[in-house]
Structure formats: C-alpha cells, structure tokens
C-alpha cells in the first residue's frame, strides 16, 4: 500500500470517529432534553378561590394558564393543625403528622431555650421523604426554602431557616446549604433580600439552568405574610399573589427559553387557607390563675405543669410530666369551663381520642379550636380575651372550607381532567413522584394524576 493510500485510510478512520462521536453527543443531548423535569411550587396560604373565582380584579394569568391547560382540585383536605411545617411535611412524606412526626410549626418551648426556633431540621421527620425516594431511584432533587429541610439529602439545597439579615446569617446559610450554592445564588443580585420570594425565584431559574435537577421544590411565602397582616383576600393580599404569579411567569419564561417546556411538569400547591380574626383567647391566663403556670413579679415564667403550644387557630395542651394526672384533669376542667362561655371564643375541645382520629399530635392531652373571629393568644397575665394584632390566622380545623389548600397540575405527563372531592394534602408527594415515574409505596397518600373514566 502506497504512503498516500495509507494516509487516506487513516484520514477516513479519524473522520468516522469524529462523526460517530458527534452523533453520540447529539444523542446524549437529545436524551437529556427529552428527560422530564418537574417543578413543585408551594404558595403559602393560597386557597382555591384565588384561581377558581378570582375576585376584586385579581390578575393571575400564569396560575390561570397552568390551571386551564392542566388539572386542578376544588380544594385539598389538609391536616390538623392547618399550619405550614406539618402541612409541607405531609406533602413530601405522603403521611399525616402523627406518622411523619412534625406536629406543629415550633417545638413546645416554655422557657425559650430554642430562641424562637422552628422545626427546621430534616432529622426530626420520622418517615421517608420524597427526596429520599427520588434519590434511591437515581434522580436529583433541588429545594429552595422548603420547610424542614436543614440537613436533608437534597442535591441542591437552600433550606428554610431564620431570616438572612446580617453577614453572620449569610455565613450560616452558606453552611446549611449545599456547599457553595448559597454564595453562588447571592451573586445573582446582591441588593435583593436573600431568601425573599424574588430572590428565591432568581435562584430557581439559575438552578434549573445550571444544575438540571429532576425535581425542584420551591416555597413562596409572601402571600402568607400579607394575609396575616391585612386579612385573607384583602387588596394587599391580592397584590402579594399577583407578585407571586409574576414570579411564576419568570420561571415559565425561563423554562420556555431553555427549550424544555414540553418536558416540564408543574405542580402548584398550598399548605392552608386563612380565616379573619379580631380577638384572641388567652387560655394560659386561666392556667396561671389555677397555679398550673407560675410567673414572678415581672410576669416572667418561672415554672409550669401545663403549657400550650399555640398554632394560631388552635392550640395543644401538654403536661410537663405526662403522668401528672392531677394537673391534666385540672387543666381539662378549666378549659371546658372556658369553652362553655361563647364569649371566650373556643369552638371545640379535642380529646386524645379526637386527636388520634385526626392523625394529629400524640403528645398533647387536649387541643383547643378557636371560633370564627378568634384565634389563640399566648399571654400569661391579663384578660382572657384581648384584641388581635393581626387580621388573618390559620391553624384551624382542616374541614373549614376557607382552610382548604390548593392544587394545580399542568404540563408533561398530566392528564386533562378535573380533580374531584377527596384530594388530600398527603396526595401531593405520591403524585409528584409518579410524574417522575417513581412510586411511593405504603403511604397514606395516593397518586391523583389519573384520567377520569366514565
């Protein structure tokens, strides 16, 4: 074979390898682009009325577009109490709080040893989470400000923790997040409020574009804050929801620009609704008067036998010594006398048997449910009934219609249907997992993304 012929065949071989490599790369890229991604967005405090019957000129085109092209619930049944951390944990475990172990937003902390801490830490969850199920299936997850995620096995994590206000808070969030991720996100806009909704939106877009998780879970809280301050469906609350809708629009536009709109599934949910309140009932005043709570001359707590864990629209009573039957009986009698007078604003007292039926807090010996217009206060001294400093509360019974959370399914893999009654907040996790082809076995919730058959 001549030198020129040999060189010619060598050139053909190199060309063939180059073409083959290019085709392999293109095939891998095509497979990546065809792979489904899922975006789970929780809008804290949103109810179905916001997208089924928008009132007062409410402009939420992105939520309405997702709802129109997908599947929506007339309202989910939440858990008791209807508060943020137990509800979000029910979503990602498919279990009620009696199973997953996050019974309230905050631990019972009469002396303030927790410094106002909430149930931030994932190791407090007693049942498998969506993150764990998806990781076991080989999928990657991301979470931005999702409750109870500090220390969770999430690939791209910006957990919910205390507000970021100081350089120390920045260092703390950097340590709690996926290494390098928080500081990477801060570079997006150093002037924006870290971990506020607008900041979370920018972080969502960057993580989707740069890290390509199979599931990204985002918690937006501006609506909740507005409804606490101004009341449910107030003009200020509508403005907060319109801002969130615009932020969802930013994410939708970014997904469209990435070329992955057709491969994206959307799950938009909430944790609870709201009731308007104007008065507070302060049951710990009665417990103090009975000697079950002791304060000093300055009104500071010095000892207690029974205390309440306040959840806004409800409260749990717990005994310092669970075997102190005398104190438990005394407190129960006091609460029943309070509830007998409608002026005190206690609509219902739940016994341990009631709490077991509701799959709620097993550590409480009693729960109080506030009447409409009332919420539970935490004063140790003064009148039993006082004025509320806010205009909106949640934490009430999940059967109250205004407390029902929302659900919208849209996009890739979603059946065109209408979710009927019977959808529960524990169904969120199994539905999210099923959209990624992964079952959540043996949980209370179920996949509700199924076609309607006649």
C-alpha positions as CSV (number, residue, x, y, z in Angstrom):
1,X,0.0,0.0,0.0
2,X,1.4,3.4,-1.0
3,X,2.1,6.0,1.5
4,X,-0.7,8.2,0.1
5,X,-3.3,5.4,0.2
6,X,-2.4,4.5,3.7
7,X,-2.7,8.2,4.8
8,X,-6.1,8.4,3.0
9,X,-7.5,5.4,5.0
10,X,-6.2,6.9,8.3
11,X,-8.0,10.1,7.4
12,X,-11.2,8.2,6.8
13,X,-10.9,6.4,10.1
14,X,-10.4,9.7,12.0
15,X,-13.4,11.3,10.2
16,X,-15.6,8.3,11.0
17,X,-14.7,8.5,14.7
18,X,-15.4,12.2,14.7
19,X,-18.8,11.7,13.1
20,X,-19.6,8.9,15.4
21,X,-18.6,10.9,18.5
22,X,-20.7,13.8,17.3
23,X,-23.7,11.6,16.8
24,X,-23.2,10.1,20.3
25,X,-23.0,13.6,21.8
26,X,-26.1,14.7,19.9
27,X,-28.0,11.5,21.0
28,X,-27.0,12.1,24.6
29,X,-28.1,15.8,24.4
30,X,-31.4,14.7,22.8
31,X,-32.0,12.2,25.6
32,X,-31.2,14.9,28.2
33,X,-33.6,17.4,26.5
34,X,-36.3,14.8,26.4
35,X,-36.0,13.9,30.1
36,X,-38.9,15.2,32.2
37,X,-38.2,17.8,34.8
38,X,-40.8,18.7,37.5
39,X,-41.3,22.0,39.3
40,X,-43.2,21.8,42.6
41,X,-44.3,25.3,43.8
42,X,-46.0,25.8,47.2
43,X,-47.7,29.2,47.5
44,X,-48.1,29.5,51.3
45,X,-51.7,30.5,52.2
46,X,-53.3,30.3,48.8
47,X,-56.8,28.9,48.5
48,X,-58.8,27.6,45.6
49,X,-60.9,30.8,45.5
50,X,-57.8,32.6,44.2
51,X,-57.8,30.6,40.9
52,X,-61.4,29.2,40.7
53,X,-63.2,32.5,41.3
54,X,-60.7,35.4,41.3
55,X,-62.4,38.4,42.8
56,X,-61.6,42.1,43.0
57,X,-59.9,42.3,39.6
58,X,-57.2,39.8,40.7
59,X,-54.8,39.3,37.9
60,X,-53.0,35.9,38.0
61,X,-52.5,35.0,34.3
62,X,-49.8,32.4,34.9
63,X,-51.7,30.4,37.5
64,X,-54.8,30.6,35.3
65,X,-52.8,29.4,32.3
66,X,-51.4,26.4,34.2
67,X,-54.9,25.6,35.5
68,X,-56.5,26.0,32.1
69,X,-54.1,23.6,30.5
70,X,-54.0,21.0,33.2
71,X,-55.8,19.6,36.2
72,X,-56.9,21.4,39.3
73,X,-58.5,20.5,42.6
74,X,-61.6,22.1,44.1
75,X,-59.6,22.1,47.3
76,X,-57.5,19.6,49.2
77,X,-58.2,18.3,52.7
78,X,-55.4,19.5,54.9
79,X,-54.2,18.2,58.3
80,X,-54.8,19.4,61.8
81,X,-53.5,22.0,62.6
82,X,-53.5,23.8,59.3
83,X,-50.1,25.3,59.7
84,X,-47.0,25.5,57.4
85,X,-44.4,23.0,58.7
86,X,-46.7,19.9,59.4
87,X,-48.5,20.5,56.1
88,X,-45.4,20.8,54.0
89,X,-44.0,17.6,55.6
90,X,-47.3,15.8,54.9
91,X,-46.8,16.8,51.2
92,X,-43.4,15.3,50.9
93,X,-43.9,12.2,53.0
94,X,-47.5,11.3,51.9
95,X,-48.3,10.9,55.6
96,X,-50.2,12.7,58.3
97,X,-48.4,14.4,61.2
98,X,-49.0,11.5,63.6
99,X,-46.8,9.4,61.3
100,X,-44.2,11.9,60.0
101,X,-43.6,13.5,63.4
102,X,-43.8,17.2,62.7
103,X,-46.9,18.0,64.8
104,X,-46.6,21.8,64.9
105,X,-44.5,24.7,63.5
106,X,-42.5,25.0,66.6
107,X,-41.4,22.7,69.5
108,X,-43.0,23.3,72.9
109,X,-40.5,25.7,74.5
110,X,-41.9,27.5,77.6
111,X,-38.6,28.9,78.7
112,X,-37.4,29.9,75.2
113,X,-34.4,27.6,75.1
114,X,-34.9,27.2,71.3
115,X,-34.6,31.0,70.8
116,X,-37.7,31.1,68.7
117,X,-36.6,28.1,66.6
118,X,-39.0,26.2,64.4
119,X,-38.8,22.5,63.2
120,X,-36.1,23.4,60.7
121,X,-34.2,20.1,60.8
122,X,-34.9,17.1,58.5
123,X,-33.8,14.6,61.0
124,X,-36.9,15.3,63.0
125,X,-39.0,13.7,60.3
126,X,-39.9,10.1,61.2
127,X,-41.0,8.7,57.8
128,X,-39.3,8.6,54.3
129,X,-39.4,11.7,52.3
130,X,-39.9,12.5,48.6
131,X,-36.2,13.5,48.4
132,X,-35.1,10.1,49.8
133,X,-37.4,8.1,47.5
134,X,-36.2,10.0,44.4
135,X,-32.6,9.8,45.3
136,X,-33.0,6.0,45.8
137,X,-34.4,5.9,42.2
138,X,-31.3,7.8,40.9
139,X,-32.9,11.1,40.4
140,X,-31.6,14.5,41.5
141,X,-33.6,17.0,43.6
142,X,-33.4,20.7,44.5
143,X,-35.3,22.6,47.2
144,X,-35.5,26.3,47.9
145,X,-36.9,27.4,51.3
146,X,-38.9,24.2,51.6
147,X,-39.7,23.8,55.3
148,X,-38.0,21.1,57.4
149,X,-35.1,20.6,55.0
150,X,-31.9,21.6,57.0
151,X,-29.7,18.6,56.7
152,X,-31.9,16.8,54.1
153,X,-30.4,14.6,51.4
154,X,-31.2,17.1,48.6
155,X,-28.6,17.6,45.8
156,X,-29.2,21.4,45.5
157,X,-30.4,22.7,48.8
158,X,-31.2,26.2,50.0
159,X,-33.2,25.4,53.2
160,X,-35.7,27.4,55.0
161,X,-34.2,28.9,58.2
162,X,-34.3,32.2,60.1
163,X,-34.3,35.5,58.1
164,X,-31.0,36.5,56.4
165,X,-30.2,40.0,57.8
166,X,-26.5,40.0,58.8
167,X,-23.1,38.8,57.5
168,X,-23.3,36.1,60.2
169,X,-26.7,35.0,58.7
170,X,-25.1,34.7,55.3
171,X,-22.3,32.5,56.7
172,X,-24.9,30.4,58.5
173,X,-27.0,29.9,55.4
174,X,-23.9,29.1,53.4
175,X,-23.0,26.3,55.9
176,X,-26.6,24.9,55.9
177,X,-26.9,24.9,52.1
178,X,-25.3,22.7,49.5
179,X,-21.6,23.8,49.6
180,X,-21.1,26.9,47.5
181,X,-24.7,27.1,46.4
182,X,-25.9,30.0,48.6
183,X,-23.0,32.2,47.8
184,X,-23.4,31.4,44.1
185,X,-27.0,32.5,44.3
186,X,-26.2,35.7,46.2
187,X,-24.1,36.8,43.2
188,X,-27.2,36.9,41.1
189,X,-28.4,40.1,42.9
190,X,-26.5,41.2,46.0
191,X,-29.0,44.0,46.5
192,X,-32.1,41.8,46.8
193,X,-33.3,40.4,50.1
194,X,-31.8,37.0,50.4
195,X,-34.4,34.2,50.6
196,X,-37.2,36.6,49.9
197,X,-39.6,35.4,47.2
198,X,-38.0,37.4,44.4
199,X,-34.6,36.1,45.4
200,X,-35.9,32.5,45.5
201,X,-37.3,33.0,42.0
202,X,-33.9,34.0,40.7
203,X,-32.3,31.1,42.4
204,X,-34.9,28.7,41.0
205,X,-34.1,29.8,37.4
206,X,-30.3,29.6,38.0
207,X,-30.5,26.1,39.5
208,X,-32.8,24.8,36.7
209,X,-30.5,26.3,34.0
210,X,-27.1,25.3,35.6
211,X,-27.8,22.1,37.5
212,X,-30.8,20.5,35.8
213,X,-32.5,18.7,38.8
214,X,-35.2,16.2,38.0
215,X,-37.4,17.8,40.7
216,X,-37.2,21.4,42.0
217,X,-39.4,22.3,45.0
218,X,-39.9,26.0,45.8
219,X,-41.7,27.6,48.7
220,X,-43.0,31.1,48.3
221,X,-44.3,32.9,51.4
222,X,-45.2,36.5,50.5
223,X,-49.0,35.8,50.3
224,X,-49.0,34.2,53.8
225,X,-47.3,37.2,55.3
226,X,-49.7,39.6,53.6
227,X,-52.8,37.7,54.8
228,X,-51.6,37.6,58.4
229,X,-51.1,41.3,58.4
230,X,-54.1,42.5,56.3
231,X,-56.5,39.6,56.4
232,X,-57.5,37.0,53.8
233,X,-58.3,38.3,50.3
234,X,-57.5,41.9,51.3
235,X,-56.3,44.2,48.5
236,X,-52.7,43.8,49.9
237,X,-53.1,40.0,49.8
238,X,-54.2,40.2,46.2
239,X,-51.2,42.3,45.4
240,X,-48.9,39.8,47.0
241,X,-50.4,36.9,45.0
242,X,-50.2,38.9,41.8
243,X,-46.5,39.4,42.5
244,X,-46.1,35.7,43.1
245,X,-47.9,35.0,39.8
246,X,-45.5,37.3,38.0
247,X,-42.6,35.4,39.6
248,X,-44.0,32.1,38.4
249,X,-44.2,33.8,35.0
250,X,-40.5,34.4,35.2
251,X,-39.9,30.8,35.8
252,X,-42.2,29.7,33.0
253,X,-40.4,32.1,30.6
254,X,-37.0,30.7,31.6
255,X,-38.2,27.1,31.1
256,X,-39.5,28.1,27.7
257,X,-36.2,29.7,26.8
258,X,-34.3,26.6,27.8
259,X,-36.3,24.6,25.3
260,X,-37.7,22.2,27.9
261,X,-41.3,23.5,28.2
262,X,-42.7,20.3,26.6
263,X,-40.7,18.2,29.1
264,X,-41.7,20.1,32.2
265,X,-44.4,19.1,34.7
266,X,-45.8,21.7,37.1
267,X,-47.4,21.0,40.5
268,X,-48.6,24.2,42.2
269,X,-50.0,23.6,45.7
270,X,-50.5,25.4,49.0
271,X,-50.5,24.4,52.7
272,X,-53.6,26.0,54.1
273,X,-56.1,28.9,53.8
274,X,-57.0,31.7,56.2
275,X,-59.7,33.0,58.4
276,X,-60.1,36.6,59.5
277,X,-59.6,37.2,63.2
278,X,-60.0,40.2,65.5
279,X,-59.9,38.7,69.0
280,X,-57.6,36.4,71.0
281,X,-58.5,34.0,73.8
282,X,-55.6,33.5,76.2
283,X,-56.1,30.2,77.9
284,X,-52.7,30.3,79.7
285,X,-54.1,33.2,81.9
286,X,-56.6,30.7,83.3
287,X,-53.9,28.1,83.8
288,X,-51.8,30.6,85.6
289,X,-54.7,31.6,87.8
290,X,-55.1,28.0,88.7
291,X,-51.4,27.6,89.7
292,X,-50.5,25.4,86.7
293,X,-48.2,28.1,85.4
294,X,-46.1,30.3,87.7
295,X,-44.7,33.7,87.0
296,X,-42.6,36.1,89.0
297,X,-43.4,39.7,90.0
298,X,-42.2,40.8,86.5
299,X,-44.7,38.4,84.8
300,X,-41.9,36.1,83.6
301,X,-42.4,32.3,83.6
302,X,-40.6,30.5,86.4
303,X,-42.3,27.1,86.4
304,X,-45.1,25.2,84.7
305,X,-47.1,22.0,84.9
306,X,-49.3,22.5,81.8
307,X,-48.4,24.8,78.9
308,X,-49.9,25.4,75.4
309,X,-48.3,25.1,72.0
310,X,-50.0,27.9,70.1
311,X,-50.8,27.3,66.4
312,X,-53.0,30.4,65.8
313,X,-56.4,28.9,65.1
314,X,-55.8,26.1,67.6
315,X,-53.5,25.1,70.4
316,X,-52.2,21.9,72.0
317,X,-52.1,21.5,75.8
318,X,-49.1,19.4,77.0
319,X,-48.1,18.4,80.5
320,X,-44.5,18.8,81.7
321,X,-44.9,15.4,83.3
322,X,-47.2,13.2,81.1
323,X,-48.0,11.1,84.2
324,X,-49.2,14.1,86.2
325,X,-52.9,13.0,86.0
326,X,-54.0,15.6,88.6
327,X,-52.7,18.6,86.6
328,X,-54.1,17.1,83.4
329,X,-57.5,16.7,84.9
330,X,-57.4,20.2,86.4
331,X,-56.4,21.8,83.1
332,X,-59.1,19.9,81.3
333,X,-61.8,21.1,83.7
334,X,-60.6,24.7,83.3
335,X,-60.7,24.5,79.5
336,X,-64.1,23.0,79.5
337,X,-65.4,25.9,81.7
338,X,-63.8,28.4,79.3
339,X,-65.3,26.8,76.3
340,X,-68.8,26.8,77.9
341,X,-69.0,30.6,77.5
342,X,-69.2,31.5,73.8
343,X,-67.7,34.9,74.6
344,X,-64.3,33.2,75.2
345,X,-64.1,32.1,71.6
346,X,-63.4,28.4,72.0
347,X,-65.4,26.4,69.4
348,X,-64.3,22.9,70.3
349,X,-62.1,20.9,72.7
350,X,-60.4,17.8,71.2
351,X,-59.6,14.9,73.4
352,X,-56.7,12.4,72.8
353,X,-59.3,10.2,71.1
354,X,-60.3,13.1,68.8
355,X,-56.6,13.8,68.0
356,X,-56.0,10.2,67.2
357,X,-58.9,10.2,64.8
358,X,-57.4,13.3,63.1
359,X,-54.0,11.7,63.0
360,X,-52.6,14.6,64.9
361,X,-50.3,15.4,67.8
362,X,-50.0,12.3,70.1
363,X,-48.0,14.2,72.8
364,X,-50.9,16.5,73.7
365,X,-53.6,15.6,76.2
366,X,-56.0,18.2,74.8
367,X,-56.5,20.6,71.9
368,X,-58.4,23.9,71.6
369,X,-60.1,25.0,68.4
370,X,-60.8,28.8,68.2
371,X,-64.2,30.0,67.0
372,X,-64.6,32.2,63.9
373,X,-63.3,35.7,64.6
374,X,-61.0,34.4,67.3
375,X,-57.5,32.9,67.5
376,X,-55.4,31.6,70.4
377,X,-53.3,34.1,72.3
378,X,-50.2,33.4,74.4
379,X,-50.5,35.9,77.2
380,X,-49.7,34.7,80.7
381,X,-51.4,37.6,82.5
382,X,-54.3,40.0,81.9
383,X,-57.7,39.5,80.4
384,X,-58.8,36.1,79.0
385,X,-59.9,37.9,75.8
386,X,-57.8,40.6,74.1
387,X,-57.7,42.2,70.7
388,X,-55.6,40.6,67.9
389,X,-52.6,42.4,66.5
390,X,-53.1,40.7,63.1
391,X,-56.1,40.3,60.8
392,X,-55.6,36.8,59.5
393,X,-54.8,33.4,61.0
394,X,-54.7,29.7,60.1
395,X,-54.2,26.6,62.2
396,X,-57.9,25.9,62.4
397,X,-59.7,22.7,61.6
398,X,-59.0,21.5,58.1
399,X,-62.7,20.8,57.4
400,X,-63.4,24.5,57.4
401,X,-63.9,25.4,53.7
402,X,-61.7,28.5,53.8
403,X,-58.8,26.5,55.1
404,X,-58.7,24.1,52.1
405,X,-55.3,24.1,50.3
406,X,-55.0,24.4,46.5
407,X,-53.6,22.1,43.9
408,X,-52.9,22.6,40.2
409,X,-51.2,20.0,37.9
410,X,-50.1,21.1,34.5
411,X,-47.6,20.2,31.7
412,X,-45.8,17.0,30.8
413,X,-47.5,13.8,31.9
414,X,-50.6,15.5,33.4
415,X,-53.9,14.1,32.3
416,X,-56.5,16.7,31.2
417,X,-59.1,16.3,33.9
418,X,-60.7,17.9,36.9
419,X,-59.8,16.6,40.4
420,X,-62.9,15.9,42.3
421,X,-63.5,15.9,46.0
422,X,-61.4,13.6,48.1
423,X,-58.0,15.0,47.2
424,X,-55.8,15.4,50.3
425,X,-52.6,17.2,51.1
426,X,-50.9,13.8,51.7
427,X,-51.6,13.0,48.0
428,X,-49.0,15.6,46.9
429,X,-45.9,13.5,47.4
430,X,-47.1,10.4,45.7
431,X,-48.5,12.5,42.7
432,X,-45.2,14.3,42.3
433,X,-43.2,11.1,42.5
434,X,-45.4,9.4,40.0
435,X,-44.9,12.2,37.4
436,X,-41.2,11.2,37.5
437,X,-42.0,7.5,37.2
438,X,-41.3,6.7,40.8
439,X,-43.9,5.1,43.1
440,X,-44.2,6.0,46.8
441,X,-45.3,2.7,48.3
442,X,-47.0,2.1,51.6
443,X,-48.0,5.7,52.4
444,X,-51.4,7.2,53.3
445,X,-51.4,9.4,50.1
446,X,-52.1,8.3,46.6
447,X,-51.3,9.5,43.0
448,X,-54.2,11.6,41.9
449,X,-53.0,12.3,38.4
450,X,-55.2,9.8,36.7
451,X,-57.7,10.2,33.9
452,X,-61.4,10.4,34.7
453,X,-63.2,7.3,33.5
454,X,-67.0,7.1,32.9
